[in-house]
Amino acid sequence: MNLRPRRREEPEINLVPMIDVVLVLLIFFMIATSLRRQSELEIRLPEASDRSVPSRVADLNVVDIDAAGRYAVNGRMLETADPATLKAALLQATDGRKLPLTISADARASYQAVVTAMDVAGQLGLNQLNIATVNRPQSAPKPSPAPDVAPTPEP
């Protein structure tokens, strides 16, 4: 009879598959983070043409936005510059009709003020929206520099 205790084999964890998985994940995350760079886009903004669009002035609502972000609807300055006041003023100006709306913003006005005006117009269902622009002045042709040598007369 053999009374010696049997030597039990110790369970072992095979680390090779785990190392393979970790290596694949490491490579995946390295590639994914290098492709996530912020790219810069060259954006060309539209320019206004010299051609004006005919419209009836009586049926046109204008929202003016000054440099401080304050609103004026059809020339009447609003008390506060919040969206609720602008919405109430536009409702009063349009009388529930779906009239064209022109947004005229100062060049130094914040982008958020313009987007708020557009958002309020969208909430009211005003889907014909115009952005007022100023035509670029036509530059006069530059005079050519005087030649250094006098031209020779042709026979």
Secondary structure, 3 states (H helix, E strand, C coil): CCCCCCCCCCCCCCCHHHHHHHHHHHHHHHHHHHCCCCCCCCCCCCCCCCCCCCCCHHHCEEEEECCCCCEEECCEECCCCCHHHHHHHHHHHHCCCCCCEEEEECCCCCHHHHHHHHHHHHHCCCCCEEECCCCCCCCCCCCCCCCCCCCCCCC
